[in-house]
């Protein structure tokens, strides 16, 4: 099919332009250390960064505050472009990646993140990130890409109408956190001496960002009103993991305000990443997010005041030219001091030195031949296979039997449309219209007249239909779910360049689907809820049903974690503790009910910050997975936990463990899931404190349940 050939065609097409000149490296020559103190390899990276900052004039310093950083010719420092994109493959949305000149004319287009997430496979996520990193390094050696990338997008897919939800890993903060860990480690590589990394990944968009343009609201001026409770256990966990555990080297502050303050000016939240999460990297604004603080949000009274609040809040780099144009004026008016700039430059140069940008390149550098390889193409195909979700399959209509199928009609607006395969932030040649990225949906129904088309085809065909859905978010397909003329429904997200290859593999049974939805599919009636309502918890007093499977109390079309297979699986919990005890030292005074031990509405909680050893609570659950079908299959095993009691404000249930498991036909496979109660079974109280609910809990996998008691 047309869309299965993109990488090959992009690399063919005649003689390639001459390679760009090698990246300038001021510290590459043997005598550079004597000429430039920041090139002295005997010094620590931090000392080298301070040395470089100390050598710059004020104008040279200001020129570094943009994503298009100026060079310093007298020191041999080249200009640098910080902004490159690598969400699900290298893309030229950012100016740091260039497909128009040089030997590399395209990169592998992996499936959009929401589809890869549906595989629930950590090793797959890391492998894809590693492959994208290899291609980035290959393009960098050809002078066509930088070393700093602004991915992953780890915002929560809070509302099904969000146009960019496709870029995320779904609605569950634990899944988003796990994805961020695998992406960053796979992309940056393991830390070397002094935190050296091969590439820089960026956790974005910090925080509570999940709206583009809906009705009269815009991402540029939206004030996200978020409770301390929701901030702690929904919006922040992915960022905490991305910084604290994955050790990402970049954080992007978002356009929106949070509780009345622009995110790039939220010193409390930005500084928290360094003071509490141990962040060692640079903080960039989203593009023009500083300019809008005065111009659009009117939060400040001048451009200079905007610069002052973001630099003092901890932001280091501005995507755009705003700081380059107005920072000197801010100094002249006494709004900031030169030391405020020095602090930002220290963080920027530290990351560049950790990347080795100024040093002599290693002999093991990759090249253009490492881009668009057969191995990467096969990995992209495997990500689509594992992420595809079978939503309906009446009477085992699928897989089709080749011997019984003589003709197949492929009908619909995406039947032969390569652009429909990619999703946003896609390699050159697959970019979609701006509408898909910059606007949110107003309806959850199929767009245009597609529903009428399906009904028309169903009314005249003699055979049942297979409905294949391409898209990055939930769709209300209740009509198809309940229509007997539509035998099967398959969701394929945005599958990237190999969608045309993998689809027939699934339809004809070469591959047994086993993906699970990473987001709730709501009915059209959900659109009556304002997209601007950031509350996660349900509130019956105002008819508010809540959001995501953790809190939503309404009807669904398909639930989070739903997905069928050509096989039938069953589960048996072989072993798990019946009881775990919080160490007594974490509850210093049970009798007097000190803060470490909270009693509310007849229920007892322990604050996580007062648990003596969360590691001591970690336990394993051993599960037998049986395949009762006649096909081998790989599928996602999801383990949930819920309190046996209904607790106001606590999640209805939450995912505590998952694993991708392959099981041969007619056999069983044992899998072990490791559960950290402090992390996976806790939630926030109204004050925004993480607490662990004491008492009876229930672990569920499929139809299997297991009771667990947590006590002191």
C-alpha positions in Angstrom: 0.0 0.0 0.0 1.0 3.6 -0.6 1.6 4.5 3.1 3.9 1.5 3.6 6.6 2.8 1.4 7.4 6.3 2.8 10.8 5.6 4.3 12.0 3.8 1.2 10.8 6.5 -1.2 12.2 9.3 0.9 15.7 7.7 0.8 15.5 7.0 -2.9 14.7 10.0 -5.1 18.0 10.7 -6.9 21.4 12.0 -5.7 21.5 13.3 -2.2 22.7 16.9 -1.6 26.2 17.2 -0.2 26.5 16.7 3.5 26.5 19.8 5.8 29.8 20.9 7.3 30.8 19.2 10.5 29.5 20.8 13.7 32.0 23.2 15.1 33.5 22.0 18.4 35.7 24.5 20.2 37.2 22.0 22.6 38.2 19.4 19.9 41.8 20.5 19.3 44.6 19.4 21.7 45.5 23.0 22.7 41.9 24.2 23.3 42.2 23.8 27.1 44.9 26.4 27.2 42.9 28.8 25.0 39.5 28.3 26.6 39.2 27.4 30.3 35.8 25.8 29.7 37.6 23.2 27.5 39.8 22.0 30.3 38.8 18.3 30.7 40.5 18.1 34.1 37.7 20.4 35.5 34.3 19.1 36.4 31.4 19.8 34.1 30.0 22.3 36.5 33.3 24.2 36.8 33.6 24.2 33.0 30.0 25.7 32.7 30.9 28.4 35.2 34.1 29.2 33.3 32.2 29.6 30.1 29.6 31.9 31.7 32.3 34.1 33.2 33.9 34.7 29.8 30.8 36.2 28.1 29.7 39.8 27.7 26.2 40.8 28.6 25.1 40.9 25.0 26.6 37.4 24.4 24.8 36.1 27.4 21.4 37.5 26.3 21.9 35.9 22.9 22.0 32.5 24.6 18.5 32.8 26.1 16.6 31.8 22.9 16.1 28.3 21.4 18.1 29.8 18.5 21.2 30.5 20.6 23.8 32.8 19.2 27.4 31.8 18.6 30.4 33.4 20.3 33.0 33.4 17.5 35.8 34.8 19.6 35.5 31.7 21.9 34.9 29.3 19.1 31.3 28.6 20.4 29.0 27.8 17.5 25.3 28.9 17.4 23.0 26.2 18.6 19.4 25.2 17.9 17.8 23.8 21.1 14.4 22.9 19.6 14.1 19.6 17.9 11.2 17.1 18.0 11.2 13.4 18.5 7.7 12.4 19.8 7.3 9.2 17.7 10.2 9.7 15.3 12.2 12.6 14.2 10.1 15.5 12.9 10.8 18.8 11.3 8.2 20.7 13.3 11.1 22.1 15.2 13.9 23.9 13.3 16.6 21.6 14.8 15.7 18.7 12.4 16.3 19.4 8.7 15.3 17.0 5.9 15.6 19.5 3.1 19.4 19.4 2.8 21.8 16.6 3.5 21.9 12.9 2.9 18.9 12.1 5.1 15.6 13.0 3.6 13.3 11.3 6.1 13.2 9.3 9.3 11.2 6.3 10.5 7.7 7.3 11.3 6.8 5.2 14.4 3.1 4.9 15.4 1.7 7.8 17.4 2.3 7.5 21.2 -1.3 6.8 22.2 -1.2 3.6 20.0 2.2 2.4 21.2 0.9 2.9 24.8 -1.9 0.5 24.2 0.7 -2.3 23.9 1.4 -1.8 27.7 4.9 -3.0 27.0 7.7 -1.2 28.8 10.5 -2.9 26.8 8.8 -1.9 23.5 8.5 1.7 24.6 12.2 1.8 25.5 13.2 0.1 22.3 11.3 2.7 20.2 12.8 5.6 22.1 16.2 4.0 21.6 15.7 3.6 17.8 14.6 7.3 17.5 17.7 8.2 19.5 19.9 6.3 17.1 18.4 8.1 14.1 18.8 11.4 15.9 22.5 10.7 16.4 22.8 9.6 12.8 21.3 12.8 11.6 23.4 14.9 14.0 26.6 13.5 12.5 25.4 14.6 9.1 24.7 18.1 10.4 21.0 17.7 10.1 19.9 17.5 13.7 20.9 18.7 17.2 21.2 16.8 20.4 18.3 18.3 22.4 14.7 17.2 21.8 11.4 18.3 23.3 9.7 15.0 24.0 7.9 13.2 25.5 4.5 14.7 26.0 3.5 13.3 29.4 0.3 15.3 30.1 -2.8 13.4 31.1 -5.4 12.7 28.4 -8.0 14.3 30.7 -10.7 15.1 28.2 -11.5 13.0 25.1 -11.9 16.2 23.0 -8.3 17.2 23.4 -6.7 17.4 19.9 -3.3 16.6 21.2 -4.2 13.7 23.4 -2.9 11.5 20.7 0.6 12.5 21.6 0.3 11.3 25.2 0.3 7.9 26.9 -3.3 8.2 27.9 -5.4 9.1 31.0 -3.7 7.1 33.7 -0.9 9.0 35.6 0.8 5.7 36.5 1.0 4.7 32.9 2.2 8.1 31.8 4.8 7.9 34.5 6.0 4.5 33.4 6.1 5.6 29.7 8.1 8.7 30.6 10.6 6.5 32.4 11.1 4.2 29.5 11.2 6.9 26.9 13.7 9.1 28.7 16.1 6.2 29.6 15.8 4.8 26.1 16.4 8.1 24.5 19.1 9.8 26.7 20.9 6.5 27.4 22.1 5.6 30.9 24.0 8.3 32.8 27.7 8.3 32.4 30.4 10.1 34.4 29.1 13.4 35.7 25.7 12.7 34.3 26.9 12.6 30.7 24.1 11.7 28.2 24.0 11.0 24.5 20.9 13.1 23.9 18.6 15.3 25.9 14.9 14.5 26.4 12.3 17.0 27.7 9.3 16.4 29.9 6.5 18.6 28.7 4.1 20.4 29.2 4.5 21.3 32.9 1.8 21.2 34.2 -2.0 20.6 33.9 -1.9 21.4 30.2 -4.5 19.6 28.1 -6.4 22.1 25.9 -5.7 23.9 22.7 -8.7 25.8 21.5 -12.2 25.0 22.6 -15.2 27.3 22.2 -13.9 30.7 23.5 -10.9 29.4 25.4 -7.3 29.2 24.2 -4.2 27.5 25.6 -2.5 30.8 25.5 -4.8 32.4 28.1 -6.5 29.5 29.9 -6.4 29.4 33.7 -6.4 25.8 34.8 -8.1 25.8 38.2 -6.7 22.7 39.8 -7.2 21.4 43.4 -4.3 20.4 45.5 -5.7 16.9 45.5 -5.9 16.5 41.7 -2.5 18.2 41.2 -0.8 15.7 43.5 -2.3 12.4 42.3 -3.2 13.1 38.6 -1.2 16.0 37.0 2.1 15.8 38.8 3.1 12.1 39.0 4.3 11.7 35.4 6.5 14.7 35.8 7.9 13.6 39.1 8.9 10.2 37.6 10.2 11.8 34.5 12.6 14.0 36.6 13.3 12.0 39.7 13.5 8.5 38.3 14.1 8.9 34.5 16.4 11.9 35.2 15.3 13.9 32.2 17.6 16.8 31.4 14.9 19.2 30.3 11.5 20.4 31.5 9.1 22.6 29.5 6.8 25.0 31.2 3.4 25.3 29.6 1.4 28.2 28.2 -1.5 28.0 30.6 -1.9 29.5 34.0 -2.4 27.2 37.0 -4.7 28.8 39.7 -4.1 32.2 38.3 -0.3 32.2 37.8 1.4 31.5 34.4 3.2 28.2 34.6 6.6 29.7 33.5 6.2 32.1 36.5 5.3 29.4 39.1 8.4 29.5 41.2 6.9 27.1 43.7 6.3 24.4 41.1 9.4 25.0 39.0 11.7 25.1 42.0 10.0 22.0 43.4 11.5 20.0 40.6 15.1 21.0 41.7 14.6 21.0 45.5 12.4 17.9 45.9 12.9 15.9 42.7 16.6 16.5 42.2 16.3 18.0 38.7 19.6 18.6 37.0 18.8 20.2 33.7 17.4 23.2 31.9 13.8 24.6 31.9 12.5 25.9 28.6 9.3 27.8 27.9 6.9 26.5 25.3 7.2 28.7 22.2 6.3 32.3 23.0 5.0 31.4 26.4 6.8 34.3 28.0 5.6 36.9 25.5 1.9 36.0 26.2 2.3 36.7 29.9 2.0 40.4 29.3 0.6 40.5 25.7 -2.2 38.0 26.1 -2.7 37.2 29.7 -2.0 40.7 31.0 -0.6 39.1 34.1 2.3 41.7 34.1 2.3 45.3 33.2 5.3 45.2 31.0 7.5 42.9 28.9 10.4 43.5 31.3 8.3 42.4 34.3 7.4 39.2 32.4 11.2 38.5 31.9 11.8 39.2 35.6 9.2 36.8 36.9 10.2 33.8 34.7 13.9 34.1 35.2 13.5 34.4 39.0 11.0 31.5 38.9 13.7 29.3 37.4 13.1 29.3 33.7 16.3 29.1 31.7 15.5 29.2 28.0 12.8 31.0 26.0 11.5 29.3 22.8 11.2 32.4 20.7 13.0 35.7 20.5 11.2 37.5 23.4 14.1 37.4 25.9 16.7 38.2 23.3 14.7 41.4 22.4 13.7 42.5 25.9 16.2 41.2 28.5 18.7 44.1 28.2 15.9 46.6 28.8 14.9 44.5 31.9 18.4 44.9 33.3 18.6 48.6 32.4 15.3 49.2 34.3 16.5 47.2 37.3 13.9 44.4 36.9 16.6 41.7 36.9 20.3 41.4 37.7 23.0 39.9 35.4 23.3 37.1 38.0 19.8 36.0 37.1 21.0 35.4 33.5 24.1 33.7 34.8 22.0 31.2 36.7 20.1 30.3 33.5 23.2 30.0 31.4 24.9 27.7 34.0 22.0 25.3 33.5 22.1 25.5 29.7 25.9 25.1 29.4 25.9 22.3 31.9 23.5 20.3 29.7 25.5 21.1 26.6 28.7 19.9 28.3 27.1 16.7 29.5 26.2 16.1 25.8 29.7 16.7 24.7 28.7 19.3 22.2 31.9 21.3 22.6 34.2 18.3 22.8 36.0 16.1 20.2 33.4 13.7 18.7 33.7 10.0 19.6 34.9 7.6 17.0 31.8 5.5 17.4 29.4 8.1 16.1 26.5 6.9 14.0 25.7 8.2 10.5 23.0 8.5 7.9 23.0 4.8 7.3 21.5 4.3 10.7 18.4 6.2 9.8 15.3 4.5 8.2 16.8 1.0 8.7 15.0 -2.3 8.1 15.3 -3.0 11.8 13.6 0.3 12.8 10.9 -0.3 10.2 10.2 -3.7 11.7 10.2 -2.2 15.2 7.6 0.3 14.1 5.5 -2.5 12.7 5.8 -4.4 16.0 4.6 -1.4 17.9 1.5 -1.2 15.7 0.8 -4.9 16.0 1.0 -4.8 19.8 -0.9 -1.5 20.2 -3.9 -2.4 17.9 -7.1 -2.8 19.9 -9.8 -5.2 18.9 -13.0 -3.6 20.2 -15.7 -6.0 18.7 -15.6 -9.4 17.1 -19.0 -11.0 16.9 -19.0 -14.7 16.3 -15.2 -14.7 15.9 -15.7 -13.0 12.5 -12.0 -12.1 12.5 -9.5 -13.3 11.5 -10.6 -13.6 7.9 -9.6 -16.8 6.1 -7.6 -16.1 2.9 -9.0 -19.2 1.2 -12.6 -17.8 1.7 -12.0 -14.2 0.7 -11.9 -13.3 -2.9 -12.5 -9.6 -2.8 -12.0 -6.9 -0.2 -13.5 -3.4 -0.5 -11.6 -0.7 1.5 -14.0 2.2 1.8 -13.7 5.5 3.7 -11.7 8.8 3.8 -8.6 7.1 5.1 -8.7 4.2 2.7 -5.7 5.5 0.6 -4.5 8.5 2.5 -0.9 8.5 3.7 -1.5 11.7 5.7 -4.1 9.9 7.9 -1.4 7.4 9.1 0.9 9.8 10.9 -0.7 11.9 13.5 0.9 15.2 14.6 4.7 15.6 15.1 5.4 13.3 12.1 8.3 13.1 9.8 8.4 15.3 6.8 6.0 14.1 4.1 3.4 12.9 6.6 2.5 16.2 8.4 -1.2 16.8 8.9 -3.1 20.0 8.8 -2.8 22.5 11.7 -6.4 21.9 12.6 -5.6 18.5 14.0 -3.1 19.9 16.4 -4.3 23.4 17.3 -8.0 22.7 17.8 -9.9 20.5 20.1 -13.0 18.5 19.1 -16.6 19.5 19.8 -18.1 16.1 19.2 -17.1 12.5 19.9 -19.0 11.2 16.9 -17.3 10.3 13.7 -16.7 13.5 11.7 -18.5 14.6 8.6 -20.8 12.0 7.0 -18.8 8.9 7.9 -21.6 7.5 10.1 -24.0 7.8 7.2 -21.5 6.2 4.9 -21.1 3.2 7.2 -24.9 2.8 7.5 -25.2 3.0 3.7 -22.5 0.4 3.0 -23.9 -1.9 5.7 -27.4 -1.7 4.2 -26.3 -3.0 0.8 -23.5 -5.5 1.5 -24.2 -9.2 1.8 -21.4 -9.7 4.2 -20.7 -8.2 7.7 -18.5 -5.2 7.9 -15.2 -4.7 9.6 -14.9 -1.1 10.9 -11.2 0.1 11.2 -10.9 3.3 13.2 -7.9 5.6 12.6 -7.6 8.5 15.1 -5.9 9.7 18.2 -8.8 9.8 20.6 -12.0 8.2 21.8 -14.9 8.0 19.4 -18.6 7.3 20.3 -19.2 4.4 18.0 -22.2 3.0 19.9 -24.1 2.7 16.7 -21.5 0.3 15.4 -21.0 -1.5 18.7 -24.7 -2.5 18.7 -25.2 -3.0 14.9 -25.1 -6.8 14.0 -24.2 -5.9 10.4 -20.9 -4.6 11.7 -19.1 -7.8 12.9 -15.8 -6.3 14.1 -14.3 -3.0 15.1 -10.5 -2.5 15.2 -8.8 0.6 16.5 -5.5 1.4 14.9 -4.7 4.9 16.2 -2.3 6.7 14.0 0.0 3.8 12.9 2.7 5.7 11.1 4.4 4.5 8.0 3.7 0.8 8.4 -0.1 1.0 8.9 -0.8 -0.4 5.5 1.4 -3.4 6.2 0.1 -4.3 9.6 -3.6 -3.9 9.0 -3.9 -6.9 6.7 -1.7 -8.9 9.0 -4.2 -8.5 11.8 -7.3 -8.9 9.6 -6.1 -12.2 8.1 -4.7 -13.6 11.3 -1.0 -13.4 10.8 -1.0 -11.5 14.1 -3.3 -11.9 17.1 -4.2 -8.5 18.5 -3.9 -7.9 22.2 -3.7 -4.2 22.9 -5.8 -2.4 25.5 -7.3 1.1 25.5 -5.2 3.6 27.4 -8.2 6.0 27.6 -11.9 5.8 28.4 -14.2 6.0 25.4 -17.1 8.2 26.5 -20.5 8.6 24.9 -21.4 11.8 23.0 -23.4 13.0 26.0 -20.0 13.7 27.8 -19.5 16.8 25.6 -22.1 18.6 27.7 -19.4 18.9 30.3 -17.2 22.0 29.9 -13.7 21.0 28.8 -12.4 23.7 31.1 -13.5 21.9 34.2 -10.2 20.4 35.5 -11.7 18.5 38.4 -11.0 14.8 38.3 -13.4 13.7 41.1 -17.1 13.3 40.6 -19.4 15.7 42.3 -23.1 14.6 42.4 -24.2 17.9 43.9 -23.6 19.6 40.6 -24.2 16.6 38.3 -20.5 16.2 37.5 -19.5 12.6 36.7 -15.8 13.0 37.1 -13.0 12.1 34.6 -11.0 9.0 33.6 -11.7 5.5 34.8 -10.3 6.3 38.2 -13.2 8.7 39.0 -15.8 8.7 36.2 -19.2 7.5 37.3 -21.1 7.7 34.0 -21.7 5.3 31.1 -18.9 4.4 28.7 -18.7 3.1 25.2 -15.5 1.2 25.9 -13.6 1.4 29.2 -10.0 2.0 30.0 -8.1 -1.3 29.6 -10.6 -2.8 27.3 -9.4 -4.9 24.4 -10.3 -8.3 22.8 -8.2 -10.9 21.1 -8.6 -13.8 18.7 -7.9 -16.0 21.8 -9.7 -16.2 25.1 -7.6 -15.7 28.2 -8.3 -16.4 31.8 -6.3 -15.5 34.9 -5.5 -17.1 38.2 -3.7 -15.3 41.0 -1.2 -18.0 42.2 0.3 -16.1 45.1 0.0 -12.7 46.7 0.2 -11.5 50.3 -3.1 -11.6 52.2 -1.9 -8.9 54.5 0.8 -6.2 54.6 1.8 -4.2 57.6 3.0 -0.6 57.6 6.1 -0.5 59.9 5.1 0.7 63.3 7.8 3.4 63.3 5.7 5.2 60.6 2.8 5.6 63.1 4.5 7.1 66.2 1.3 7.6 68.2 -1.7 5.6 67.0 -3.6 6.3 70.2 -3.6 10.1 70.0 -4.0 10.0 66.2 -1.0 12.2 65.3 -0.7 13.6 61.8 1.0 10.4 60.6 -2.2 8.5 61.2 -5.4 10.1 59.9 -8.9 9.1 60.7 -11.7 10.5 58.6 -15.3 9.4 58.1 -14.6 6.2 60.0 -11.6 5.3 57.7 -7.9 5.3 58.6 -5.1 6.6 56.4 -1.3 6.8 56.7 0.5 9.7 55.1 3.1 8.5 52.7 5.6 11.0 53.9 5.4 9.3 57.3 5.9 5.8 56.2 9.2 4.6 57.5 10.1 2.4 54.6 8.0 2.2 51.4 10.4 -0.4 50.1 9.4 -2.7 53.0 5.8 -2.7 51.7 6.6 -3.7 48.1 5.1 -7.1 47.2 4.8 -9.4 44.3 1.7 -10.9 42.7 2.1 -14.1 40.6 -0.5 -14.7 38.0 -1.1 -17.7 35.7 -2.3 -16.6 32.2 -4.1 -19.3 30.3 -4.8 -19.1 26.5 -7.9 -21.1 25.7 -7.8 -20.3 21.9 -6.2 -22.0 19.0 -3.8 -19.1 18.2 -0.6 -18.1 20.1 -1.1 -14.6 21.4 0.6 -11.7 23.1 -1.6 -9.4 25.2 -1.5 -6.9 28.0 -2.2 -8.2 31.5 -3.6 -5.4 33.7 -3.8 -5.6 37.5 -6.1 -3.2 39.3 -6.7 -2.4 43.0 -9.6 -0.9 44.8 -10.7 -0.3 48.3 -13.4 -2.7 49.5 -15.1 0.3 51.0 -16.5 3.2 49.0 -14.3 6.1 50.0 -15.3 9.7 48.9 -12.5 11.3 46.8 -10.6 8.1 46.5 -10.2 6.4 43.1 -12.9 3.9 42.2 -10.0 1.6 41.1 -6.5 2.2 39.9 -4.0 0.3 37.8 -1.2 -1.0 40.0 0.7 -3.3 37.6 0.9 -4.4 34.0 2.9 -6.6 31.7 2.9 -7.7 28.1 2.6 -11.6 28.1 3.0 -14.1 25.3 1.1 -17.3 25.7 1.0 -20.2 23.3 -2.4 -21.7 22.3 -3.7 -24.1 24.8 -1.1 -23.4 27.4 -0.4 -21.1 30.4 2.3 -18.5 31.2 3.2 -17.3 34.7 3.9 -13.6 35.2 5.1 -11.7 38.2 4.0 -8.1 38.9 5.7 -6.0 41.5 3.5 -3.6 43.4 4.6 -0.6 45.4 1.7 0.4 47.6 3.1 3.8 48.4 3.3 4.7 44.7 0.5 2.6 43.1 -2.2 2.2 45.8 -2.1 5.6 47.4 -4.0 8.7 46.5 -4.1 12.4 47.6 -6.3 13.7 50.4 -8.1 17.1 49.9 -5.0 18.9 51.3 -2.9 17.4 48.6 -1.0 14.9 50.8 -0.4 11.4 49.5 -2.1 8.9 51.8 -2.4 5.1 51.9 -5.8 3.8 52.9 -5.7 1.2 55.6 -8.1 -1.7 55.7 -9.4 -4.2 53.1 -8.5 -3.9 49.4 -9.2 -6.0 46.4 -6.8 -6.9 43.6 -8.4 -7.7 40.2 -7.1 -9.1 37.0 -9.8 -10.0 34.5 -12.6 -11.7 36.5 -10.1 -12.9 39.2 -10.2 -11.2 42.6 -7.9 -11.4 45.6 -8.3 -9.7 49.0 -5.5 -7.8 50.6 -5.5 -6.2 54.0 -3.3 -3.2 54.8 -2.8 -2.6 58.5 -0.4 -0.9 60.9 
